[in-house]
């Protein structure tokens, strides 16, 4: 199937209009109509109901949305990954939540470069839900996350059991910064510390929140490994009376004989990276 048919279908679904989809894709409405007719002919069903207000998806159209997204994403991944770099035998795509890129992902890549230099590697750092979706579609081979979505055929391995602790700046007083460490943290934090649940400053990126507190004073929850050197230097002090929260790190990957063989050097490098984490702080 022509991938542009899927793109056009998805654009109409987003815009709710053949005309608006044509404008966004820089093609005529006649071309949009022709593509939809071609796609409906290939699938043997009607995808849209057109009326004066625009176009709405039929039941078959709604069902096709996820398939069309998979087609487009797989095609885009193929365009990025092929041809393979000269001299490489395999290509693997590693995914990682934003908060985990430093030092764990950096250390993993360093170790992997020494153990399997012939391996071609792509890295995607982003938001957890999107990375999970890419893993399910096969667009990512292995994924580092704090909170896994358990699915059939998915291997989930606990790598590191970190903790989130409350720390204060010793330089100056300041406001409490609500560092958003995800759904599980929010539930536990708001139940244990309801007076902090509506903080005037909320940041969903740990390094940014830490930089703010170091510059302006205040308090917030952070990963023990990250703040340990600041605690040792006396720049920050831990609130020993405040509750601490678990913040584990998991490795996710699809299980297959081929992938298990392919991942052997990945696992070796990752284990080395995890064992060496203390050297990064």
N, C-alpha and C positions, 0 to 999 in steps of 0.2 A: 504494500500500500504506500502511496506517496505520502511522506511525512507531513507535507504541507496541508493535506486534507485534515489530519489530526490537529495541527496548529489552528487551522481556520475554525474547526469545530469548537475547540476550547475557547477561542477568542469570542465567538458568538455566545457561548455559554456564560462567559464572564460579563460581556456587554449587554446581553439580552436584546441584541439588534444586529441584523445583517449589515445595515448601513454603517453603524458604529464600528463593527468588526472590520469592515472594508477600510475605513479611515485609519484605524490603528495599524492595519497590515499594509497600508498604502497600495491597495488594489481596488478595482471597481466592484460595485455591488453585484454586477453580472457575474464576475469571476467568483465571488463568494457563493452566489446561488449555484453556480455550476459545480463548485467543489463539494457543496453539501449534497447535491443530487448524485454526484459520483460516489460519495461516501455512503449514502443511503442505499445506492444500488449494490455496492460491494457487500454491505452488511445485510441487505435484504429487509430493512425495516426503516420506519420513519423516525427521525431524531428530533425534529423541531415542529412546533405548531406556530405558524405565523399569523399575526393579527395586526390591527392598527397600532397597538402599543409596542410591538416588537416581535420577539421570538421567545418562546418558552420551551423547555426540554420536555419531551415525552418520557414515559417510563423507561423506554429503551435508551433514550438519550442520557438520562440520569445514570443509568447503569454503565454506559459507555465512557463516562467522564474519567473514571479511574484508569480504564484501559488506555484511553488517549493520553493521559498524563504519563503513564508508564512508557508508551511508545516514544513520546517526545523526549523524556528524560534519558531513556536508553540510547536513543539516537545521539543526543548531545554528549553523553558519556563516551560513546564510540568515536565521535569526532574529536574529542579531547585526547583520547588515549591512543588512537591509531594514526599513523603507524607507530610501532614501538621504537623507542630510542635505539640507535645502532649499537649492537654489542650486548643488549640486554636480553635475558632469556624469558623472564616473566614480568608482568606488571601487577602490582598490588595497590589498592587505594585504601588509605587509612583515614578514618574519621575521628574527630576529637572535639569534645565540648570546649568552648572558649576558655573556661577557667582551668583547663588541664594542659594547655599547650606548653606552659612553662612551670616546672622543669621537666615533667614526665615525658611529654611528646618530644621535646628537644633531646632529652637523654636517650630516648628510644631510637630516634633517627641517627644519633651519633653512634650508638652501639650497632645498629643495623648496617651502617656504612662500613663498619669494620668486619662484621661477620659475613655479610652477603653483598659485596659491592657491585655484583653483576645484576642485582635485582632493581628493576625500575619501580620507583615509588611515587605515588601521587598522594597529597595530603589535603584534606578538607576540614577546616575548623569552622564550627558553626553552632547553630541552636539544636538542642537535643532531639526534638520531635522530628525535624527535617532529616537529621542524620539517621534516626531510626528508620524512617521511611526509605531512605536510600539504601540502607542495609537490607531491608526486606526486599527491595527491588533488585538487589545484586549489584548496585552501583557503588557500594562501599564494601570492602572485604572484611575489615575489622574496625571496631569502634571502641573508643574509651569514653565512658560516661559515668556520672554519679548515680543515676537512677535508671535501671534497665527496664525495658518493656519486654516481658516474657512472651515468647511466641514459639509455636511448634517448630522444631528443627533448629532452634537458636541455642548456641552454647553460651552460657553466662558464667564468668569466672571472677571471683572477688580477688582484686589485686592488692589494694591498700585500704586499711581501715583508718581513715583520718578522723579528726575531731574538730568541731567548730567551737571556739572559746571566746568569751567576751573579754576584750582588752580596752584599756584607757590610755590616752596620751598622758605622759608625765610632764610635758612642756607647758600645756595650758588646758583649761577646761573648755569644753565645747559640747555641742549637741550630740544626741545619740543618732547614729547613722544606721538605718535599716538596710542591711546588706541582704539582698534577696538571693538565697542559695537554693531556690527551687520549691516545688510544691510540698514535699515532705518537711523541709525545714520550716516553711511558713506555718504549716499546721501545728507543729510542735512548739515553735517559737511563740506563736500568738496565744497558745493555750497556757504556756508556762509564764510568759511575760506580757500579759494583756496591756499593761501600761505603756509598752513600747510598740504595740501593734500599729499605731497611727503616728509614726514618726514624721517630722516635717521634712526630712530628707531621706529618700529611698534610692538606692543604687543597685543595679542588678549585675554589676561587674566588680568582683572582688578587688583586683589590683587598683582600679580607679577609686574605690571607697577607701582602701588603705592609704593611697597617696593623699586623699583629701584629709584624712585624720592626722597623718604625719605633718601636713602643712598647716592645718587649722585647729588641731586638737579635737577632742571628742572621744566617742567610744563606738564599738561595733563588734560584730562576730566575724572571726576569721579562722582560716585553717591553721592548726597548730604549727605545722612545718614552716608555713610562710612567715609567721610572726615571731618564730623562736629567736632569730638573731636580734630582732628589735627588743625582745624581752631580755636577752642576755646583755644588750647594750644599755638597758635602762630607759630606752626611749618610750617603750610601752610597758604597762604593768597589767597583769591578769587580775580579773575580778574573780577571786576564788569562791565567792558565795553564789555566783551565777551558775545556772545549769549549763552543761555542755551538751552538744548534739553530735551524733554520728554523721560522718560524711564520707562514705566509702567510695572507692573507685573500682569500676568493673570493666572487664574486657568482654566484648560481644563479637561473635562471628558465626556465620552459617557453618553447619557441620556437614562435610562430605569428605570422601577419601582423598579426592584431588586437592581439596583445600587444606586438609590436615597435612599432606605432604608439602604443599606450597608454604604453609605457615610455619613449618619447623624452624627456619631461621628467624622468623618474626617472633615466635614464642621465646626462643633463646635470647634474642636481643632485648625483648621486653622484660624478661626476668632479670637480666643484668641491670637494666635501667631502674627497675624497682629496687633491687638490692643496693644500688648506688645512690638512692635518693638523698640520703642523709648528707652526702658530700656536697649537695647543691645549696645547703643552707648554712 
